[in-house]
Amino acid sequence: MAGRWQPACYITAMNTIQDVRFALRTLANKPGFTCLAVLTLALGIGANTAIYSVIDGVLLHPIPFSEPERLVALYQKTHSSQKNAVSYPNLLDWQHQSQTFEAIAGVRDDGFTLTTHGQPEPVMGLMVSSNFFSVLRVQPLLGRTFTREEDQRGAQPVALLGEEFWKRRFSADPQIIGQTLMLDGREYAIIGIVPAIVRMEWSHDSFFNDVFTPIGQYDDPLFYNRGTGNETAGLGRLKPGVTLAQAQAEMKTIMTNLATAYPDEDANTEANLISFKQDAVGDLQPTLLALWAAVGFVLLIACANVANLTLARSESRTQEFAVRMALGAGRGRLIRQLLTESAVLSIGAGVVGLLIASWTTDAAVAGLPSVLPAISHIDINGRVLLFAFGVSALTGVLFGVAPAVRASGMSLQQSLKQGGRGAIRGRYHLQHALIIAEVALTLVLLVGAGLMIRSLQKLWNVSPGFNPEGVLTFYTGVSGPHASSPDAIRAALREVNDRLAGLPGVEWASLEIGGLPFLGNTTVGFLSEDDPQTSKRRDMRIAHFYAVGPDHFAAMGIPLLRGRSFTRQDTANSPLVVIVDEELARQVFPGQDAIGKHIRDTLSDRPAEIIGIAGHVKHSGLDSDATSAERAEFYFSYMQLPDNILPLVAKAFAGIVRSKTAPTTVMSSIRKELAAFDNGRAVNGEKLMTDAIAASLAKRRFSLIVLGAFAAAALVLSIIGVYGVVSYFVSHRTNEIGLRIALGAQERNIFLGVLGEGGKLGAIGIALGLAGSAALTRLMASMLFGIGATDLITFASAAMLLFALTLLACYIPARRAMRIDPMAALRCE
């Protein structure tokens, strides 16, 4: 048995090598066909590989840490929001009382000012618990991490540097350990270097991984208020064998006990546990899977195109196959030879496709980082290479089967008699079917891209509630004597506001404390004068909070509908006043005039009189504001903020200027002016409000760009396919057409006949494509805005465009057909 098996393997190997050599020689003899086929397939393979690399990095393996399935994100949940920040006292209780977690760490992102040689420099970092790195199973590259004793108020300030910041700012100097760093006016001892894979958050065009400090050393008094979350989240690692449901049940019991102990702060509050993977990925999964389906269509279209090319080429090789069969070659050997040629083409296309995928993946990650989770790492790794190999092999089978089946079914006698001329109309049926499929798939992609374009058009026509043109925002703070007392901070805020307003080219200026629209989020609880009075924040109404300057509404372009704006007379010693938006007035005082009414918020201990009604700003986004649970908004004067809030304000607040001058020029003036006033705080995070609105649509724009690129590629491939099949049809029926012209057929009829042949294929494909689009576009309904998944205008426009281009692809072959010389055609016959 072994003696017979070894020669059989040897013979098979030698035959395979012979087939590969023959395939290489055959393809080298037809460089035009080979290049076109390889490039066509490479486009489909490259696009699929690029999308898979994103799916691999975002959906399949987004977490670069050990045993990621045991990592859990922890938030506080109320009736109005599922993912609220966690108060630090609650976090400490969770750490002490939980038995289902190995450990729970706190995480809070923050901006710092690094001062070197008197020059301020903004750095982005994280405040973390001492057990944060053990939760992630991450070891420092150099040095050590925080100890429990260092994660306490009043401990010696220590810091870790992020790997990329260490390399960029300190040239990867290993002697940096033990040196000091001046952050926000305090000296921090550098104790270690954190690997670059630790990047939890993304904002202002950078990751929060420059520096890491102990969260327990944060000295803001509000941070230790059980009713204040202060942007803190929990990150835990489950014990082995513990499920998320079990941990959730335990945390529910813990929060019930805390609500009993602290009813004012924790009543009606629950812990919300989310798989860390799910929390990082968010709602990207439907979008990426839809794009993967779309790129699969591109691959099928590319395979159909190459199959048509191969079918046409095999027709010209009919006599070659017939001779080989007459000399004793079996049909199985012919099929194997053709499949070998397909495999060689697909391997070459796979190599080129990987190059395309590498370039497009790098471009996508560099161009749209805010769309992707901060923690994900996308590259062409071993898994992606294996996928590319699999797609290449599948591609070879997909486009190689049809020619192989055609060759296996040909008649030896008839092939020798015809000498390679394909005059039998039945031979075109398979090519026609492939073209119809190409057109149908292309229309589905065109309709999908058209729906995304229409959605973005609808969104851009939605008013954000203010005029963003010419509005530039940035972040800064005050330090030293300017932050030494509440009165000093108030005076510094007014001075900064006045200096900004006096800059050349600045029309209006304001400061803002609280989340900027489209860029942040700050909500507080409040009660109206008619509401049952309670100290429990969870029973209060919730609204977006802004503390602003007197010219804020002019600077932002927010209409003041009734009443008055703030003035310089609204100070800490004057009666507390507030401006509410029209949505709050409608919700809280329906059918009444809100001017003169009073509300009380959780930040102040006295009621505020409503002095104005402002227009509603779509703070949560153009597309999500209408469905947001928190739509009401109110504005206070920053001069009337309570004393206990002001130390936090001094650390960071937003500046807003309206100007027609170039943003770079304005920012240069702002930096110089503020450095002259206070050189202890950096200016950072500058952004035009128009860019902020555009960034809020980044996911939709990403989908449109990718889907549009796929649709364009599919359209080109489809039109090339139609042109190729119709040209092949004309060249193989030259004799028939010449005979018809010789018998008196009009050139116009010949032209219309060829055009009609291609148009009929296009019409059938479009009909099937419309039916497929009506079924498939319903799956992308959640990605649309302002239109339905079966929008008639989009469907009609895409169908007419595709049909017009199909006829255009038939035009040149049709012109060539009507110019056939009948005498030359008959002589050839």
C-alpha positions in Angstrom: 0.0 0.0 0.0 2.8 2.5 0.9 4.7 1.6 -2.2 1.8 2.5 -4.4 0.8 5.6 -2.4 4.2 7.3 -2.6 4.4 7.2 -6.4 0.8 8.5 -6.6 1.6 11.5 -4.4 4.7 12.1 -6.5 2.8 12.0 -9.8 0.2 14.3 -8.4 2.8 16.8 -7.2 4.6 16.7 -10.6 1.3 17.2 -12.4 0.5 20.2 -10.2 4.0 21.7 -10.8 3.5 21.1 -14.6 0.0 22.8 -14.4 1.4 25.8 -12.6 4.3 26.2 -15.0 1.9 25.9 -18.0 -0.5 28.4 -16.3 2.3 30.9 -15.8 3.4 30.6 -19.4 -0.1 30.9 -20.7 -0.8 34.0 -18.6 2.5 35.6 -19.5 1.5 35.2 -23.2 -1.6 37.4 -22.5 -0.3 40.2 -20.4 -3.3 42.5 -21.1 -5.8 39.9 -19.9 -3.6 38.9 -16.9 -3.1 42.5 -15.7 -6.7 43.4 -16.0 -7.8 40.2 -14.2 -5.3 40.7 -11.4 -6.2 44.3 -10.8 -9.9 43.6 -10.9 -9.6 40.9 -8.4 -7.1 42.8 -6.3 -9.6 45.6 -5.9 -12.2 43.2 -4.4 -9.7 41.3 -2.3 -8.0 44.5 -1.0 -11.3 46.1 -0.1 -12.5 43.0 1.7 -9.2 42.6 3.6 -9.2 46.3 4.6 -12.7 46.1 6.0 -11.8 42.8 7.8 -8.8 44.4 9.4 -11.1 47.0 10.9 -13.6 44.4 12.0 -10.8 42.3 13.5 -9.5 45.3 15.4 -12.8 46.7 16.5 -15.3 43.8 16.8 -13.4 40.6 17.1 -10.2 41.5 19.0 -10.6 45.1 20.2 -9.2 44.6 23.7 -5.4 44.2 23.8 -5.4 43.0 27.4 -5.2 39.5 28.9 -8.6 37.7 29.3 -10.6 40.6 28.0 -13.9 38.7 28.5 -13.5 39.3 32.3 -13.2 43.1 32.0 -16.3 45.1 32.9 -17.1 48.8 32.6 -19.1 50.2 35.6 -21.4 53.2 35.5 -24.2 54.7 37.5 -27.7 54.5 36.0 -30.7 56.7 36.6 -34.1 57.0 35.0 -32.7 59.5 32.5 -29.4 58.0 31.6 -27.8 54.6 31.4 -24.2 55.6 31.6 -23.6 58.3 34.2 -20.3 59.0 35.9 -19.6 57.2 39.2 -19.2 59.3 42.3 -15.8 58.5 44.0 -17.3 57.7 47.4 -19.6 55.1 45.7 -16.6 53.7 43.8 -14.7 53.2 47.0 -17.7 51.4 48.5 -17.9 49.2 45.5 -14.3 48.3 45.9 -14.7 47.3 49.5 -18.0 45.5 49.3 -17.9 43.6 46.0 -17.1 39.9 46.2 -17.6 39.1 42.5 -14.7 41.2 41.2 -11.0 40.6 41.6 -10.7 44.3 41.7 -12.5 47.5 40.6 -10.5 50.6 39.5 -11.5 54.2 39.0 -10.6 56.0 35.8 -11.0 59.7 35.1 -9.6 61.6 32.0 -8.2 65.1 32.5 -6.0 67.7 30.9 -2.8 69.0 32.5 -0.4 71.8 31.9 3.2 70.7 31.8 5.6 73.6 32.6 9.2 73.4 31.5 11.6 76.4 31.5 8.6 78.6 32.1 6.7 77.5 29.0 3.2 75.8 29.4 2.5 72.8 27.3 -0.9 70.9 27.3 -0.8 67.2 28.0 -3.6 64.7 28.2 -3.8 62.0 30.8 -5.7 59.8 33.1 -6.3 59.7 36.8 -6.4 56.1 37.9 -6.7 53.9 41.0 -3.6 52.2 42.1 -5.0 48.8 41.0 -5.8 50.0 37.5 -2.9 48.4 35.8 -3.4 45.1 37.6 -7.0 45.1 36.5 -5.7 45.4 32.9 -2.9 42.9 33.5 -0.4 45.5 32.2 3.2 45.8 33.4 5.2 49.1 33.0 8.0 49.2 30.5 10.2 50.8 33.1 9.9 51.5 36.8 6.7 50.6 38.7 3.0 51.5 39.1 1.3 53.2 42.0 1.0 51.8 45.4 -2.1 51.9 47.6 -0.4 54.4 49.9 0.2 56.8 46.9 -3.5 56.6 45.9 -4.5 58.8 48.9 -5.2 62.5 49.5 -2.0 64.3 50.7 0.4 61.6 49.4 3.6 62.5 47.6 2.7 63.4 44.0 3.9 60.7 41.6 3.2 60.1 37.9 3.6 57.6 35.1 4.4 58.6 31.5 2.8 57.1 28.5 5.2 55.3 26.1 4.5 57.5 23.1 4.7 60.8 25.2 8.0 59.5 26.7 9.4 58.8 23.3 8.1 62.1 21.8 8.9 64.5 24.6 11.9 62.8 26.3 13.5 60.8 23.4 12.8 57.5 25.3 15.4 58.5 27.9 15.6 55.5 30.4 17.1 57.9 33.0 13.8 59.8 33.3 12.7 57.5 36.2 13.2 59.4 39.4 13.2 62.8 37.8 10.4 65.3 38.4 7.7 66.8 36.2 5.8 70.1 36.8 2.1 69.4 36.2 -0.5 72.2 37.0 2.1 73.9 39.2 2.9 70.7 41.3 6.1 68.6 41.1 5.4 65.0 40.3 8.1 62.3 40.7 8.2 60.0 37.6 8.1 56.4 38.7 7.4 54.4 35.5 6.5 54.2 31.8 3.1 52.8 30.6 2.9 50.8 27.4 1.2 52.5 24.5 -1.6 50.0 24.4 -3.2 51.7 27.4 -5.3 54.3 25.7 -8.8 54.5 27.1 -10.2 57.8 25.8 -9.8 60.0 22.8 -10.5 63.8 22.7 -9.3 66.9 21.0 -7.3 65.0 18.4 -5.2 63.0 20.9 -5.4 60.1 23.3 -5.5 60.6 27.1 -2.3 58.6 27.7 0.5 61.2 28.0 0.6 61.0 31.8 -1.1 59.0 34.6 -1.6 60.2 38.1 -3.3 58.5 41.2 -7.0 59.3 41.3 -7.0 59.3 45.1 -4.7 62.4 45.1 -7.3 64.6 43.3 -7.8 67.6 45.5 -11.1 69.0 44.2 -13.6 69.0 47.2 -16.5 68.2 44.8 -14.8 65.0 43.8 -15.5 63.6 47.2 -19.2 64.5 47.1 -21.3 61.4 46.8 -23.8 63.2 44.6 -21.1 64.3 42.0 -19.7 61.9 39.4 -17.0 64.3 38.0 -16.4 62.2 34.9 -15.2 59.1 36.8 -15.9 55.6 35.5 -15.3 52.2 37.0 -13.3 49.4 35.4 -13.4 45.9 37.0 -12.1 42.4 36.4 -14.5 39.6 37.3 -13.3 36.6 39.3 -12.8 33.4 37.3 -16.2 31.7 36.7 -18.3 34.7 37.6 -20.8 35.9 35.0 -21.8 39.5 34.2 -25.3 38.7 35.4 -24.1 37.5 38.8 -21.9 40.7 39.2 -24.9 42.9 38.2 -27.1 41.2 40.8 -24.5 41.8 43.5 -24.0 45.4 42.5 -27.8 45.9 42.7 -27.8 44.8 46.3 -24.8 47.0 47.1 -26.5 50.1 45.6 -29.8 49.3 47.4 -27.8 49.4 50.7 -26.1 52.6 49.7 -29.4 54.2 48.8 -30.6 53.3 52.3 -27.5 54.8 53.9 -27.3 57.9 51.6 -30.9 58.6 50.4 -30.2 62.1 49.2 -27.4 61.1 46.9 -28.1 57.5 45.9 -31.8 57.1 45.9 -33.1 55.7 42.6 -29.6 55.1 41.4 -28.3 51.8 40.2 -25.0 50.3 39.0 -24.9 49.6 35.3 -22.4 46.9 34.3 -21.4 46.5 30.6 -18.9 44.2 29.0 -15.8 46.3 28.5 -15.7 45.0 24.9 -19.2 46.1 24.3 -18.6 49.5 26.0 -15.6 50.1 23.8 -17.2 49.1 20.5 -20.4 50.9 21.2 -22.9 51.0 18.3 -20.3 50.4 15.6 -21.1 46.8 15.0 -24.2 47.3 12.7 -22.3 49.9 10.6 -19.2 47.7 10.1 -21.2 44.6 9.3 -23.2 46.5 6.7 -20.0 47.8 5.1 -18.6 44.3 5.1 -21.7 43.0 3.3 -21.3 45.9 0.8 -17.6 45.1 0.1 -18.6 41.4 -0.3 -20.8 42.6 -3.2 -17.7 44.3 -4.7 -15.8 41.0 -4.5 -18.7 39.2 -6.2 -18.8 41.8 -9.0 -15.1 41.5 -9.5 -15.3 37.7 -9.7 -18.2 38.0 -12.2 -16.1 40.4 -14.3 -13.1 38.1 -14.3 -15.3 35.1 -15.0 -16.6 36.8 -18.0 -13.1 37.6 -19.2 -12.0 34.0 -18.6 -15.1 32.7 -20.5 -14.3 34.9 -23.4 -10.7 33.8 -23.3 -11.7 30.1 -23.1 -13.9 30.6 -26.2 -10.8 31.6 -28.1 -9.0 28.5 -26.7 -11.7 26.1 -27.8 -9.6 24.6 -30.6 -6.6 24.3 -28.2 -8.8 22.3 -25.8 -10.2 20.2 -28.6 -6.7 19.3 -29.8 -5.5 18.4 -26.3 -8.5 16.2 -25.8 -7.9 14.5 -29.2 -4.4 13.8 -28.0 -5.7 12.0 -25.0 -6.1 14.7 -22.3 -9.1 13.9 -20.1 -11.8 16.4 -19.2 -10.7 16.3 -15.6 -7.2 17.4 -16.6 -8.6 20.3 -18.6 -10.7 21.4 -15.6 -7.7 21.1 -13.3 -5.6 23.2 -15.7 -8.2 26.0 -15.9 -8.6 26.0 -12.1 -4.8 26.2 -11.7 -4.8 29.2 -13.9 -7.5 30.7 -11.8 -5.6 30.0 -8.6 -2.4 31.6 -10.0 -4.4 34.7 -10.9 -6.1 34.8 -7.5 -2.7 34.5 -5.7 -1.3 37.3 -7.7 -4.4 39.4 -7.0 -4.2 38.5 -3.3 -0.6 39.9 -3.1 -1.7 43.1 -4.8 -4.9 43.2 -2.8 -2.8 43.1 0.5 -0.9 46.2 -0.7 -4.2 48.0 -1.4 -5.6 46.9 1.9 -2.5 48.1 3.8 -2.7 51.5 2.2 -6.4 52.0 2.6 -6.4 50.7 6.2 -3.6 53.2 7.2 -5.5 56.0 5.4 -8.8 55.2 7.2 -7.2 54.9 10.6 -5.2 58.2 10.1 -8.2 60.1 8.6 -11.0 59.0 10.9 -9.6 58.0 14.3 -12.5 59.5 16.2 -14.9 57.0 14.6 -13.0 54.0 16.0 -12.7 53.0 19.7 -9.6 54.5 21.3 -8.4 51.2 22.6 -8.6 49.3 19.3 -5.5 48.7 17.3 -6.0 48.1 13.6 -3.2 46.6 11.4 -2.5 43.9 8.9 -1.7 41.1 11.4 -1.6 37.3 11.0 -5.3 36.9 11.3 -5.8 39.4 8.5 -3.2 37.7 6.3 -5.0 34.4 6.8 -8.3 36.0 5.9 -6.7 37.5 2.7 -5.4 34.0 1.8 -8.8 32.5 2.3 -10.5 35.2 0.3 -8.0 34.8 -2.5 -8.6 31.0 -2.6 -12.4 31.5 -2.6 -12.0 34.1 -5.4 -10.1 31.6 -7.5 -12.9 29.1 -7.1 -15.7 31.7 -7.7 -14.4 33.0 -11.0 -12.7 29.7 -12.1 -15.6 27.3 -11.9 -17.7 28.7 -14.8 -14.9 28.4 -17.5 -13.9 25.0 -16.1 -17.5 23.8 -16.3 -17.9 25.2 -19.8 -14.7 23.4 -21.0 -15.8 20.1 -19.5 -19.1 20.2 -21.4 -17.8 21.1 -24.9 -18.2 18.7 -27.8 -14.9 17.6 -29.4 -16.3 17.2 -32.9 -18.2 20.4 -32.9 -15.2 22.4 -31.4 -12.8 21.1 -34.1 -15.4 21.9 -36.8 -16.0 25.5 -35.5 -12.3 26.2 -35.2 -12.9 28.3 -32.1 -15.7 30.6 -33.3 -18.5 30.9 -30.9 -21.5 31.4 -33.2 -24.0 29.6 -31.1 -26.2 32.0 -29.2 -26.6 29.6 -26.3 -23.0 30.2 -25.4 -23.8 33.7 -24.3 -26.3 32.8 -21.6 -23.8 32.3 -18.8 -22.1 35.6 -19.6 -25.4 37.4 -19.8 -26.4 36.0 -16.4 -23.1 37.2 -14.9 -23.7 40.7 -16.3 -27.2 40.8 -14.9 -25.9 39.8 -11.5 -23.2 42.5 -11.6 -25.7 45.2 -12.5 -28.1 44.0 -9.7 -25.4 44.0 -7.1 -24.1 47.4 -8.2 -27.5 49.0 -8.0 -27.9 47.7 -4.4 -24.6 49.5 -3.5 -25.6 52.7 -5.4 -28.9 52.8 -3.6 -27.1 52.4 -0.2 -24.7 55.2 -1.0 -27.5 57.4 -2.2 -29.5 56.9 1.0 -26.4 57.9 3.0 -25.9 61.0 0.9 -29.5 62.0 1.2 -29.3 61.4 5.0 -26.3 63.7 5.4 -28.0 66.3 3.2 -31.0 66.3 5.5 -28.7 66.5 8.6 -26.7 69.4 7.2 -30.0 71.3 6.7 -30.9 70.9 10.4 -30.1 74.0 12.4 -28.0 73.3 15.5 -29.8 76.1 17.3 -26.9 78.6 17.0 -24.8 80.0 14.2 -21.5 78.1 14.1 -19.8 80.1 11.3 -16.7 81.9 12.6 -17.0 80.5 16.2 -13.7 79.2 17.6 -13.5 77.4 20.9 -10.5 76.4 23.1 -9.7 75.4 26.7 -7.5 77.1 29.3 -7.3 77.9 33.0 -5.8 80.3 35.5 -3.2 79.6 38.2 -1.1 81.1 41.0 -2.5 84.3 42.5 -5.3 84.3 39.9 -6.6 81.1 41.5 -5.9 81.9 45.1 -9.5 82.6 46.2 -13.1 82.7 44.9 -12.9 86.5 44.4 -9.6 86.2 42.6 -10.9 83.5 40.3 -14.0 85.6 39.4 -11.8 88.6 38.7 -9.5 86.5 36.5 -12.4 85.1 34.6 -13.7 88.6 33.8 -10.2 89.7 32.9 -9.7 86.8 30.5 -13.1 87.5 28.9 -12.3 91.2 28.5 -8.9 90.4 27.0 -10.4 88.0 24.4 -13.1 90.6 23.5 -10.4 93.2 22.9 -8.3 91.2 20.5 -8.1 92.4 16.9 -10.6 90.7 14.6 -12.7 89.3 17.5 -16.4 90.4 17.2 -17.7 88.8 20.4 -16.1 86.7 23.2 -17.3 84.7 26.1 -16.2 82.0 28.6 -18.1 78.9 29.3 -18.0 76.5 32.2 -19.8 73.2 31.3 -19.8 71.0 28.3 -19.8 72.8 25.0 -22.4 71.7 22.4 -21.2 68.7 20.4 -18.0 68.6 22.4 -19.0 67.8 26.0 -21.7 67.3 28.5 -22.5 68.7 31.9 -25.9 68.1 33.4 -27.3 69.1 36.8 -30.5 68.5 38.7 -33.0 71.3 39.3 -36.5 72.0 40.6 -39.0 74.6 39.7 -40.8 76.7 42.3 -43.9 74.6 41.7 -42.2 71.2 42.0 -42.3 69.2 45.3 -39.1 70.2 47.1 -36.6 67.5 47.6 -32.9 67.2 48.3 -32.6 63.9 46.4 -30.9 64.8 43.1 -32.3 61.6 41.5 -35.8 62.8 41.9 -35.1 66.2 40.3 -35.4 67.3 36.7 -32.2 67.1 34.7 -30.9 69.9 32.3 -27.7 70.8 30.5 -25.8 73.4 32.5 -23.7 76.3 31.2 -22.0 79.1 33.2 -21.3 81.9 30.7 -20.2 85.5 30.1 -22.5 88.5 29.3 -21.9 88.3 25.5 -22.3 84.5 25.3 -25.4 84.5 23.2 -23.9 86.9 20.7 -20.7 85.0 20.6 -22.4 81.6 19.9 -25.2 83.1 17.8 -27.9 81.7 20.0 -31.2 83.7 19.7 -32.5 85.3 22.8 -36.2 85.0 22.3 -37.5 87.0 25.2 -36.2 88.8 28.3 -32.6 90.0 28.7 -29.1 88.6 28.7 -26.6 88.8 31.6 -24.9 92.1 32.4 -21.8 93.1 34.4 -24.2 93.9 37.2 -25.0 90.2 37.7 -22.4 89.5 40.3 -21.9 87.2 43.3 -23.6 89.8 45.6 -26.6 90.4 43.4 -29.8 88.3 43.2 -29.2 85.0 41.4 -30.5 85.0 37.8 -30.8 82.3 35.1 -31.6 82.1 31.4 -33.5 79.0 30.3 -34.0 77.6 26.8 -37.4 77.3 25.2 -37.5 73.5 25.8 -37.1 73.9 29.6 -39.7 76.7 29.6 -42.1 74.4 27.6 -41.4 71.4 29.9 -41.5 73.1 33.3 -43.9 75.9 32.7 -46.4 74.7 30.0 -48.8 77.5 28.9 -47.1 80.0 31.2 -44.7 82.8 30.8 -41.4 81.5 32.4 -40.0 85.1 32.8 -40.0 85.9 36.5 -40.4 82.3 37.6 -37.7 80.6 39.8 -35.7 77.4 39.7 -33.3 75.9 42.1 -30.3 73.7 41.0 -28.1 71.3 42.9 -25.1 73.7 42.6 -26.6 76.6 44.5 -28.4 76.9 47.8 -30.7 79.7 46.6 -33.4 80.1 43.9 -32.6 81.8 40.6 -35.0 84.1 38.8 -35.6 83.4 35.1 -34.7 86.6 33.2 -34.6 85.3 29.6 -35.7 82.6 27.2 -33.1 81.4 24.7 -33.4 79.3 21.7 -32.9 75.5 22.1 -29.4 74.3 21.1 -29.2 70.7 19.8 -26.5 69.9 22.3 -26.6 66.1 21.9 -26.3 66.2 18.1 -28.2 67.1 15.0 -29.6 63.6 14.7 -30.0 62.5 18.4 -31.3 65.7 20.1 -34.9 64.9 19.5 -34.6 61.5 21.2 -32.3 62.6 24.0 -33.7 62.2 27.6 -31.9 65.4 28.6 -32.9 68.3 26.3 -33.6 71.2 28.7 -30.9 73.8 29.1 -30.2 76.7 31.4 -27.4 79.3 31.7 -25.9 81.1 34.7 -23.4 83.9 34.9 -20.0 82.6 35.7 -19.7 85.5 38.1 -22.5 84.0 40.2 -21.1 80.5 40.6 -20.8 79.3 44.2 -17.4 79.5 45.9 -17.0 75.8 46.2 -17.2 75.3 42.4 -14.6 77.9 41.5 -11.4 76.0 42.2 -12.5 73.4 39.6 -13.4 76.3 37.2 -9.9 77.7 37.6 -8.3 74.5 36.4 -10.2 74.4 33.1 -12.8 76.4 31.3 -13.7 77.1 27.6 -13.1 80.2 25.7 -15.4 81.2 22.8 -14.7 83.9 20.2 -16.5 84.9 17.1 -14.3 86.2 14.3 -14.0 86.4 10.6 -10.2 86.3 10.8 -8.3 83.1 10.0 -8.4 80.7 13.0 -4.6 80.3 13.1 -4.2 84.0 13.4 -6.8 84.4 16.1 -5.3 81.5 18.1 -1.9 83.0 17.9 -3.2 86.3 19.3 -5.1 84.4 22.0 -2.0 82.5 23.1 0.1 85.6 23.3 -2.6 87.6 25.2 -3.3 84.9 27.7 0.3 84.0 28.3 0.9 87.7 29.1 -1.9 87.5 31.7 -1.1 84.0 33.2 1.7 81.9 31.9 0.9 78.9 34.2 -1.9 77.4 32.1 -1.7 76.2 28.5 -4.2 76.9 25.8 -5.3 73.8 24.0 -8.1 71.9 22.3 -8.9 74.7 19.8 -11.7 73.8 17.4 -14.1 75.5 15.1 -17.7 74.8 16.0 -18.3 74.0 12.3 -15.7 71.2 12.7 -17.3 70.1 15.9 -20.6 69.6 14.2 -18.9 67.8 11.3 -17.1 65.5 13.8 -20.4 64.6 15.4 -21.4 63.2 12.0 -18.1 61.3 11.6 -19.6 57.9 11.8 -22.2 58.6 9.2 -19.5 60.3 7.0 -17.2 57.3 7.5 -20.1 55.0 6.3 -20.8 57.3 3.3 -17.1 57.5 2.3 -16.6 53.7 2.5 -19.9 52.8 1.0 -19.5 55.5 -1.7 -16.1 54.2 -2.6 -17.4 50.6 -2.9 -20.3 51.8 -5.0 -18.0 53.7 -7.3 -15.7 50.7 -7.7 -18.7 48.4 -8.3 -20.1 50.9 -10.9 -16.8 51.0 -12.8 -16.4 47.2 -12.7 -20.0 46.7 -13.8 -19.7 49.1 -16.7 -16.5 47.5 -17.8 -18.2 44.2 -17.6 -21.1 45.3 -19.8 -18.7 46.8 -22.3 -16.6 43.6 -22.4 -19.6 41.3 -22.9 -21.2 43.5 -25.6 -17.8 43.9 -27.3 -17.4 40.1 -27.2 -20.9 39.6 -28.6 -20.2 42.0 -31.5 -16.8 40.4 -32.3 -18.1 36.9 -32.3 -21.1 37.8 -34.4 -19.2 39.8 -37.0 -20.1 37.3 -39.8 -23.8 37.4 -38.9 -23.8 41.2 -38.7 -21.9 41.5 -42.0 -24.4 39.2 -43.7 -27.3 41.2 -42.4 -25.8 44.4 -43.7 -25.1 42.8 -47.0 -28.8 41.7 -47.2 -29.9 45.3 -46.7 -30.1 45.8 -42.9 -29.9 49.5 -42.0 -27.0 50.7 -39.9 -29.4 52.3 -37.5 -31.1 49.0 -36.9 -27.8 47.3 -36.3 -26.8 50.1 -33.8 -30.1 49.9 -32.0 -30.0 46.1 -31.9 -26.7 46.0 -30.2 -27.7 48.8 -27.9 -30.9 47.0 -27.1 -29.0 43.8 -26.3 -27.0 45.5 -23.6 -29.9 47.6 -22.5 -32.0 44.5 -22.0 -29.3 43.0 -19.7 -29.1 46.2 -17.8 -32.9 46.5 -17.4 -33.2 42.9 -16.0 -30.3 43.6 -13.6 -31.8 46.9 -12.5 -35.2 45.2 -11.9 -33.5 42.5 -9.7 -31.4 45.2 -8.0 -34.4 47.3 -7.1 -36.0 44.2 -5.5 -32.8 43.4 -3.7 -32.4 47.0 -2.5 -35.9 47.2 -1.2 -35.2 44.1 1.0 -31.6 44.9 2.1 -31.7 48.7 2.7 -34.2 48.1 5.5 -31.2 46.7 7.4 -29.6 50.1 7.4 -32.6 52.0 8.5 -30.9 52.9 11.8 -28.1 54.7 9.8 -30.6 57.0 8.0 -32.0 60.3 9.0 -35.0 62.1 7.6 -35.7 59.6 4.9 -37.1 56.1 4.7 -35.1 53.0 3.7 -37.1 52.8 0.5 -36.8 56.5 -0.5 -38.3 56.8 -4.0 -36.0 59.6 -5.2 -32.9 57.6 -4.3 -34.1 54.4 -5.9 -35.2 56.1 -9.1 -32.0 58.2 -9.3 -29.7 55.3 -8.8 -31.6 53.1 -11.3 -31.6 55.9 -14.0 -27.9 56.6 -13.5 -27.0 52.9 -13.8 -29.2 52.3 -16.8 -27.7 55.4 -18.6 -24.2 54.3 -17.9 -25.1 50.8 -19.1 -26.3 52.2 -22.4 -23.1 54.3 -22.6 -21.0 51.2 -22.1 -22.9 49.6 -25.1 -22.4 52.7 -27.3 -18.9 52.0 -28.6 -19.5 48.3 -29.4 -22.7 49.3 -31.1 -20.9 52.0 -33.2 -18.3 49.4 -34.2 -21.1 46.9 -35.2 -22.8 49.4 -37.6 -19.4 50.0 -39.3 -18.6 46.4 -40.1 -17.6 45.9 -43.7 -19.9 43.1 -45.0 -17.4 42.1 -47.7 -14.5 41.7 -45.2 -16.8 39.8 -42.8 -17.9 37.4 -45.6 -14.3 36.8 -46.8 -13.4 35.9 -43.3 -16.2 33.4 -43.2 
